[in-house]
Amino acid sequence: MTFTVTAIILGLSFLAVYGLSIAQRDNANNRFLSILISLVISLINIIITQSIRYLSIYERDYTTIKYQTSLAFKSILASLVNSIIIPIVANRFIKNNIYDKNGLADDIFMLGLTNAFVTPILKYIDGYYFYTKILQWLKCKPSSKLYLNQMELNQYMTGLDF
């Protein structure tokens, strides 16, 4: 199951990088597309790591060491394919450009910069935390039905009539 989901995510990553590489080939003066390709690869690496971590819980690993080894192997393999193989294929066969402007060297340089700055920042931004805070805020809004039901319950429990 984990390999299937990872393969699907890698396929989507290839399609995204493929489309951006075609756009980059047609518009050779645009550096923004190199940055966008590296951002897509970095974000997909994070998505792959999180999905592998989530799906590995449901595997039948009998020891913690086997679970950790399996998790590390899958995460490293998927990240290597996404960060190395996909850009090489995109630059060699789609753009036929290795060393020129917006070629493989540019894409790998931008990927290195993205991994140095964006990935650590994204590690500190916890999406689930913000999701729960938004839900808590929505539940406490006076226009929310949950809030009104809680007020009615408080009135009933205390006997106060507002």
C-alpha positions, 0 to 999 in steps of 0.5 A, spaced: 500 500 500 505 504 501 509 503 495 503 504 491 501 511 494 508 513 493 508 511 486 502 515 485 505 521 488 511 520 484 507 520 478 504 526 480 510 529 481 513 527 474 507 530 471 508 537 474 515 537 473 514 535 466 509 540 465 513 546 468 519 543 464 515 544 457 513 551 459 521 553 461 523 550 455 518 555 451 520 561 455 528 560 456 528 567 459 524 566 465 528 564 472 521 563 476 520 556 473 526 554 476 524 556 482 517 553 481 520 546 479 524 546 486 518 548 490 514 543 487 519 538 488 521 540 495 513 540 497 512 533 494 518 530 498 514 533 504 508 530 502 511 523 500 515 523 507 508 524 511 504 519 507 510 514 508 510 515 515 502 515 516 501 509 512 507 505 515 503 505 521 499 500 518 504 495 516 505 489 520 512 490 523 514 486 529 519 490 532 520 498 532 527 497 529 524 494 523 519 499 523 524 505 523 528 501 518 522 500 513 520 508 514 527 510 513 528 506 506 522 508 503 523 515 505 530 516 502 528 512 496 522 516 494 526 523 496 532 521 491 527 519 486 523 525 486 530 530 487 534 526 482 531 522 477 525 526 475 529 532 474 535 529 470 529 525 466 526 532 465 532 536 463 535 530 459 529 528 455 524 534 455 529 540 454 535 537 452 539 542 456 544 540 462 549 546 463 545 552 459 541 557 462 535 554 465 538 547 465 539 541 469 545 545 473 540 551 474 534 546 477 539 543 481 542 549 484 535 552 485 533 545 489 539 546 493 537 553 495 529 551 496 531 545 501 536 549 505 531 555 506 524 553 505 524 546 507 526 548 514 521 553 515 515 548 512 517 543 518 515 549 523 509 550 520 504 545 522 498 545 518 494 540 523 495 545 528 492 551 524 486 547 522 485 545 529 485 553 531 481 555 525 476 549 528 476 552 535 475 559 533 469 557 528 466 553 534 467 559 539 464 565 534 457 567 537 454 566 530 456 559 530 450 554 532 455 550 537 456 556 541 448 558 541 447 551 543 452 551 549 449 558 551 442 555 551 445 549 555 449 554 560 442 557 561 439 551 562 444 548 567 444 555 571 437 557 571 439 564 568 435 567 563 439 572 559 
